[in-house]
Amino acid sequence: MFKMSSSSRGSQVLIALILFVSPTLFAASSAEVFSEAESYSIRVYVTTVIALESSQRGSSQGSGFIVSIDRDAGYAYAVTCEHVIGEGICNVQISFKDGERIEAEPVYVDPVFDFGMIRFKLDEPGIPSNVKAARLGDSDKLKIGDRVGTFGNPGGIEFSGTEGIVSSTTNTPTSGTGKFIQTDAPINPGNSGGPLILMRDGSVVAINAATSGQGIGWSLSINQLKPVIKDFLAGKLPYGGRVGWFGFDVEEITTARAQESFKTNLGSDVRKALLIRAVAPSNASDTAGVMPGDIVFSINGKTPVDEADYAIMMKDFADKVCSLRVSRFGSMLDFNILAVDRAADRPKEYITIAGMTIQPMSRFLQYWYDMDSSAVYISDVEEQSAAASWEAYNGPIRAVAVRGSYSGIQSFDGFWNAVKDLSPGEPMELFYGLDRIRSIVKVVYYDSSEAPMRKQVPEYYTKKP
């Protein structure tokens, strides 16, 4: 019988121990992970010069990271948060660690997720020689307790790394759509758009997006964004993305309330019921007979589990006729309704007058204001302008009165025709409102620099695939 020596037994035990703990022994160190992050992470500088939709004029900073490098075309593509880029017309710059600012351009803003993309030329001075794309990990495999790190520019402090753990893979912030990773790794203003990195292998598993206070950070999981990135890089998405809209607004209510007040029983996997709060006039749902108080039961046979799930579902239904089933106090009603692309009609032009920026009533604004498309929208009022001195404010305009003549707004052209010949010193009366007039504001401009002008948006803003 063979007898093992004590030295042989010791060697085998050592080999077994190394095999057992090798994932930990050979995991990347924090220094290695953050050193790699420096080669794909960027600082993002944005100045919104024309505020459209929900954006505001001004400058902001955030973070981002490269996801694709096209050396043949000479461009790198990076991701960041939509709230860093904004919905307006903006100028964008980026920088690497210890580098000068480089001109960039926004190329995509998502209509559902807090997600956007920018690109910049690879031949610009200040591009590091070791620039690379981040390695995207599998966010679906994350577990509570996994060590993660953030990398970005919190509070203007350049390229700062912090560590923490995954606190939850199922919780969501009070505002925000999509699947989030909750972490106690510090996320501060300026971190938005930067990577959340899995420390054991250095892969990026999420995009840092928000914080709810000390020790509670939120990052958009990367797996849900991979198809968006892929479709954009393949030329399949326009600048503003795609998302279907039935022409009504929903709000979450508890399933218990849906059952008690609206006689609607949903499946046990449904987290929140979707109550149709308002139906915008003169659209497909309004014409079909969908009503406030209806509960969304299913779309094409699938029941959304909450509002976030509903929003994600609608990304696939843009410009498609869908089978919508609603529960109306216990009675099931079926409709075939076209889900118009809510992101398809981004404003192509705008009017400036008296320091105001005025745009057509897009579907995005119809969605928020529950209005039809006939109104126009004041998207910005410049500080110290004539309009500001008369206390004009952002909001939808139903009518305008000029030289004693009342004009109900039926179109963007109609509003322009009403105000285009307005001279300095002549008043106009702006009728704000939704279903009824809420206020009437007089505005007079005196400086010729605030005279009416009709302008086109930059080409990128309405770019289509």
C-alpha positions in Angstrom: 0.0 0.0 0.0 1.3 3.4 -1.0 1.9 5.7 1.9 1.9 9.5 1.3 4.7 11.5 2.9 3.9 14.5 5.1 5.5 16.8 2.5 3.4 15.3 -0.3 0.3 15.8 1.8 1.2 19.3 2.5 1.8 20.1 -1.2 -1.6 18.6 -2.2 -3.4 20.6 0.6 -1.6 23.8 -0.7 -2.7 23.1 -4.3 -6.3 22.4 -3.2 -6.3 25.6 -1.2 -5.0 27.6 -4.1 -7.6 26.1 -6.5 -10.3 26.8 -4.0 -9.5 30.5 -3.3 -8.1 31.4 -6.8 -11.0 33.6 -7.8 -10.2 35.8 -4.8 -6.4 35.6 -5.1 -6.4 36.5 -8.8 -9.2 39.1 -8.7 -8.3 42.6 -9.9 -7.1 45.0 -7.2 -8.9 48.3 -6.6 -5.9 50.1 -8.0 -6.0 48.1 -11.2 -9.7 48.5 -11.6 -9.6 52.3 -11.2 -6.5 52.6 -13.4 -8.3 50.8 -16.2 -11.3 53.1 -15.6 -9.1 56.2 -16.3 -8.7 54.9 -19.9 -12.4 54.8 -20.7 -14.0 57.4 -18.4 -14.6 61.0 -19.3 -15.8 64.2 -17.7 -18.8 65.8 -19.5 -19.4 69.5 -19.8 -22.8 70.7 -21.2 -24.2 74.1 -21.9 -27.8 74.3 -22.9 -28.1 77.4 -25.1 -31.8 77.0 -26.3 -34.2 75.4 -23.8 -36.7 73.2 -25.5 -39.1 70.6 -24.1 -38.3 70.2 -20.4 -34.8 71.5 -20.5 -33.4 74.6 -18.8 -30.7 77.0 -20.1 -27.4 76.8 -18.3 -24.3 74.8 -17.7 -23.9 71.4 -16.0 -21.2 68.8 -15.6 -21.3 65.0 -15.3 -19.5 61.9 -16.1 -19.5 59.2 -18.8 -17.6 56.3 -20.3 -16.7 55.0 -23.7 -18.7 52.0 -25.0 -17.5 51.9 -28.6 -14.5 53.0 -30.7 -14.9 53.2 -34.5 -11.3 53.8 -35.7 -12.3 53.6 -39.3 -14.7 56.5 -38.9 -12.5 58.2 -36.4 -15.1 58.5 -33.6 -15.5 57.2 -30.0 -19.0 56.8 -28.6 -19.6 57.4 -24.9 -22.7 57.0 -22.6 -23.9 59.3 -19.9 -27.2 60.3 -18.3 -30.0 62.0 -20.2 -30.3 64.6 -17.5 -26.7 65.5 -18.1 -27.3 66.2 -21.9 -30.9 67.5 -21.5 -33.6 68.0 -24.0 -32.5 71.4 -25.3 -30.0 72.5 -27.9 -26.6 72.3 -26.3 -22.9 72.5 -26.7 -20.9 69.5 -25.3 -17.3 69.1 -24.4 -15.4 66.2 -22.7 -12.1 65.7 -21.1 -9.9 62.8 -19.9 -7.8 62.9 -16.8 -5.3 65.7 -16.8 -6.4 66.6 -20.4 -7.8 69.6 -22.1 -11.4 69.9 -23.1 -12.4 68.3 -26.4 -15.4 69.2 -28.5 -18.1 66.5 -28.6 -21.7 66.3 -29.8 -24.8 64.7 -28.4 -26.1 61.9 -30.6 -28.9 60.2 -28.6 -31.3 60.9 -25.7 -33.6 58.1 -24.5 -37.3 58.9 -24.1 -37.7 56.4 -21.2 -34.4 55.7 -19.4 -32.2 58.4 -17.9 -29.7 57.6 -20.6 -27.9 59.4 -23.5 -24.9 59.1 -25.8 -22.3 61.5 -27.1 -19.4 61.1 -29.6 -16.1 62.8 -30.2 -13.3 62.6 -32.7 -10.3 60.4 -32.0 -7.8 62.8 -33.6 -8.4 65.6 -31.2 -5.5 66.7 -29.0 -5.9 65.4 -25.5 -7.0 61.9 -26.4 -4.8 59.5 -24.4 -2.9 56.9 -26.3 -4.4 54.1 -24.2 -8.0 55.1 -24.7 -10.4 52.1 -24.8 -14.0 51.1 -24.5 -15.3 49.8 -21.2 -16.0 46.1 -20.8 -19.7 45.7 -20.1 -20.6 43.1 -17.5 -23.7 41.1 -16.7 -25.8 43.1 -14.3 -28.4 40.3 -14.0 -25.8 38.2 -12.1 -25.3 40.9 -9.4 -26.1 39.9 -5.8 -26.5 41.8 -2.6 -23.0 42.2 -1.1 -21.1 42.2 -4.3 -18.3 44.8 -4.1 -18.7 47.7 -6.6 -17.0 51.0 -7.3 -18.0 54.3 -8.7 -15.7 56.4 -10.9 -16.4 59.9 -12.0 -16.3 63.6 -11.1 -18.3 64.3 -7.9 -18.6 67.9 -7.1 -16.1 68.9 -9.8 -13.4 66.7 -8.3 -11.8 65.0 -11.3 -11.8 61.2 -11.7 -12.5 60.0 -8.2 -13.0 56.4 -7.3 -15.0 55.1 -4.4 -16.1 51.6 -3.3 -19.1 50.0 -1.6 -21.5 47.1 -2.1 -24.6 46.2 -4.0 -27.4 47.0 -1.5 -30.3 45.8 -3.7 -31.1 44.6 -7.2 -34.8 45.1 -6.9 -35.4 48.4 -5.3 -36.1 51.5 -7.4 -35.9 55.3 -6.6 -39.1 57.3 -6.2 -38.5 58.9 -9.6 -36.8 57.0 -12.4 -37.7 54.4 -14.9 -36.0 51.0 -15.5 -34.1 48.5 -13.4 -31.7 50.0 -10.9 -28.8 48.8 -8.8 -28.9 50.2 -5.3 -25.4 50.8 -3.8 -23.9 52.4 -0.8 -20.8 53.4 -2.9 -21.0 57.2 -2.8 -22.8 58.8 -5.7 -22.8 62.6 -5.7 -23.7 65.4 -8.2 -21.1 65.1 -11.0 -21.1 61.3 -10.8 -24.1 61.1 -13.0 -23.4 59.1 -16.2 -20.2 57.5 -14.8 -19.7 53.7 -14.5 -20.6 51.4 -11.6 -17.9 48.8 -11.7 -17.9 45.3 -10.4 -14.6 45.2 -8.4 -13.8 41.6 -8.8 -13.4 41.7 -12.6 -13.4 45.4 -13.5 -16.5 45.2 -15.8 -19.1 48.0 -15.9 -22.5 46.8 -14.6 -24.5 50.0 -14.4 -24.6 53.8 -15.0 -24.6 56.0 -12.0 -27.8 58.1 -12.1 -29.0 59.4 -8.7 -28.8 59.5 -5.0 -31.5 59.5 -2.3 -29.2 60.5 0.5 -26.2 59.3 2.3 -25.5 55.7 1.6 -28.3 55.3 -1.0 -27.1 55.5 -4.6 -28.9 54.4 -7.8 -27.4 53.1 -11.0 -29.2 52.0 -14.1 -28.4 48.4 -14.7 -26.4 47.9 -17.9 -28.2 44.9 -19.4 -31.3 46.8 -20.2 -29.2 49.4 -22.0 -27.1 47.1 -24.1 -29.9 46.6 -26.8 -30.3 50.4 -26.9 -26.6 50.9 -27.4 -26.4 48.2 -30.0 -29.4 49.6 -32.0 -28.1 53.1 -31.9 -24.6 52.1 -33.1 -26.3 50.1 -35.9 -28.1 53.2 -37.1 -31.6 52.0 -36.1 -32.5 54.8 -33.6 -33.2 58.5 -34.2 -31.7 61.2 -31.9 -34.7 61.1 -29.5 -35.3 57.3 -29.6 -38.7 55.7 -29.9 -41.5 55.1 -27.5 -45.2 54.4 -28.1 -48.0 56.5 -26.6 -51.6 55.6 -26.6 -52.6 59.2 -25.8 -53.4 58.8 -22.1 -51.5 59.3 -18.9 -51.3 56.6 -16.2 -50.5 56.6 -12.5 -49.6 53.7 -10.2 -52.1 52.6 -7.5 -52.0 49.6 -5.2 -53.5 46.4 -6.4 -55.7 46.5 -3.3 -57.1 49.9 -4.4 -57.7 48.6 -7.9 -59.7 45.7 -6.5 -61.6 47.7 -3.9 -62.4 50.9 -5.8 -62.3 49.7 -9.5 -63.3 46.1 -9.2 -60.2 44.9 -11.0 -58.3 41.8 -10.0 -54.7 41.5 -11.3 -52.2 38.7 -11.1 -50.1 38.0 -8.0 -47.0 39.1 -9.9 -48.4 42.6 -10.5 -46.7 45.0 -8.1 -48.8 48.1 -9.0 -51.9 48.6 -11.0 -52.0 51.3 -13.7 -54.9 53.7 -13.5 -55.6 55.8 -16.6 -55.6 59.3 -15.0 -56.3 61.4 -18.1 -57.0 61.0 -21.8 -55.6 63.6 -24.1 -58.3 65.0 -26.4 -58.5 64.2 -30.2 -56.3 61.1 -30.2 -56.8 57.4 -30.9 -57.7 56.4 -27.3 -60.1 59.3 -27.0 -61.8 58.4 -30.2 -61.9 54.7 -29.4 -63.6 55.4 -26.0 -60.9 54.8 -23.5 -61.8 56.8 -20.3 -60.2 58.1 -17.2 -60.8 55.5 -14.4 -60.0 52.6 -16.7 -57.3 50.2 -15.4 -54.7 48.9 -17.9 -55.1 45.1 -17.8 -52.9 44.0 -20.7 -51.2 45.1 -23.9 -50.9 42.5 -26.6 -51.7 39.9 -23.9 -49.1 41.0 -21.4 -49.9 42.7 -18.1 -47.4 45.3 -17.0 -46.2 44.7 -13.4 -45.8 48.5 -12.7 -45.4 51.8 -14.4 -41.7 51.2 -15.1 -42.5 47.9 -16.8 -45.2 49.7 -18.8 -42.8 52.4 -20.0 -40.3 49.8 -21.1 -42.9 47.8 -22.9 -44.0 50.9 -24.8 -40.5 51.3 -26.3 -41.3 48.3 -28.5 -44.7 49.5 -29.6 -43.9 52.8 -31.2 -46.0 53.3 -34.4 -47.6 49.9 -33.9 -51.3 48.9 -33.6 -51.7 47.2 -30.2 -54.4 45.2 -28.5 -55.2 47.1 -25.4 -57.4 45.5 -22.7 -58.8 47.7 -19.9 -60.9 47.0 -16.9 -63.8 49.4 -16.4 -65.1 48.8 -13.0 -64.9 45.0 -13.5 -66.0 44.9 -17.1 -63.2 44.0 -19.7 -63.1 46.2 -22.8 -60.8 45.5 -25.8 -59.4 48.2 -28.1 -57.0 48.1 -31.1 -55.1 51.4 -30.8 -52.1 52.8 -32.7 -49.3 53.7 -30.2 -47.9 56.8 -31.9 -44.2 57.4 -31.5 -44.1 60.0 -28.7 -40.5 60.8 -29.5 -40.9 61.3 -33.3 -42.1 64.9 -33.4 -39.3 66.7 -31.7 -39.5 70.4 -32.6 -37.9 71.3 -35.9 -38.1 75.0 -35.3 -38.9 77.6 -32.6 -39.8 81.2 -32.2 -38.1 83.8 -30.1 -39.9 87.0 -29.0 -39.5 89.3 -26.1 -36.9 86.9 -24.5 -39.2 83.9 -24.8 -38.6 80.6 -26.6 -41.8 79.2 -28.1 -42.1 75.7 -29.7 -44.8 73.5 -31.2 -46.7 71.3 -28.7 -44.9 68.0 -29.1 -46.2 64.7 -28.1 -43.8 64.7 -25.2 -45.5 67.9 -23.9 -49.0 66.6 -24.8 -48.1 63.6 -22.6 -47.3 65.8 -19.6 -50.0 68.3 -20.1 -52.8 66.0 -21.3 -53.4 68.4 -24.3 -53.9 68.2 -28.0 -51.3 69.4 -30.5 -53.0 72.7 -31.4 -51.4 74.8 -28.6 -47.9 76.2 -28.6 -45.5 76.0 -25.6 -43.3 78.6 -24.0 -40.2 76.5 -23.2 -38.0 79.3 -21.8 -38.2 82.9 -20.5 -34.8 84.5 -20.3 -33.9 86.3 -17.1 -34.0 90.1 -17.3 -35.9 89.9 -20.6 -39.0 91.9 -21.4 -41.1 88.8 -21.0 -39.6 88.1 -17.6 -40.4 91.7 -16.5 -44.0 91.1 -17.4 -43.9 87.8 -15.4 -44.4 85.5 -18.4 -43.6 81.9 -17.5 -43.2 78.4 -19.1 -46.4 76.8 -20.2 -48.9 76.0 -23.0 -50.5 78.9 -24.8 -54.0 78.5 -26.1 -54.6 81.9 -27.6 -52.9 85.3 -28.2 -54.4 88.8 -28.7 -52.6 91.3 -30.8 -53.9 94.8 -31.7 -57.3 94.0 -30.3 -57.7 90.8 -32.3 -58.0 87.5 -30.5 -56.4 84.4 -32.2 -57.1 81.0 -30.9 -54.0 78.9 -31.6 -54.6 76.1 -34.0 -51.0 75.5 -35.1 -47.5 76.7 -34.8 -47.9 78.6 -38.1 -51.0 80.3 -36.7 -49.1 81.6 -33.7 -46.3 82.9 -35.9 -48.7 84.7 -38.2 -50.3 86.4 -35.2 -47.1 87.8 -33.7 -44.6 88.0 -36.6 -45.3 91.7 -37.3 -45.4 92.8 -33.7 -43.4 96.0 -33.3 -41.5 97.3 -30.3 -43.9 98.9 -27.8 -46.9 96.9 -29.0 -48.5 94.6 -26.4 -49.6 91.0 -26.8 -51.8 89.1 -24.5 -50.9 85.5 -23.9 -53.7 83.2 -22.9 -52.3 80.3 -20.8 -54.3 77.3 -20.0 -55.2 73.7 -20.3 -58.9 72.8 -20.7 -59.8 76.3 -19.5 -57.9 79.6 -19.4 -55.8 79.8 -16.2 -54.1 83.2 -16.7 -53.7 86.0 -19.2 -50.3 87.7 -19.3 -49.5 91.0 -21.1 -46.0 91.1 -22.7 -44.4 94.2 -24.4 -40.9 94.3 -25.8 -39.0 97.5 -26.5 -35.5 96.4 -27.7 -35.3 95.3 -31.4 -33.0 92.4 -30.3 -36.2 90.8 -28.9 -38.2 91.2 -32.1 -40.0 88.0 -33.4 -37.7 85.5 -35.1 -38.4 82.0 -36.4 -35.5 79.7 -36.3 -34.5 76.1 -37.3 -33.0 73.7 -34.8 -29.6 72.1 -35.5 -29.6 69.1 -37.8 -28.6 66.6 -35.1 -31.6 67.4 -32.9 -34.1 65.8 -35.4 -31.7 63.3 -36.9 -33.3 60.1 -38.1 -31.7 56.7 -38.8 
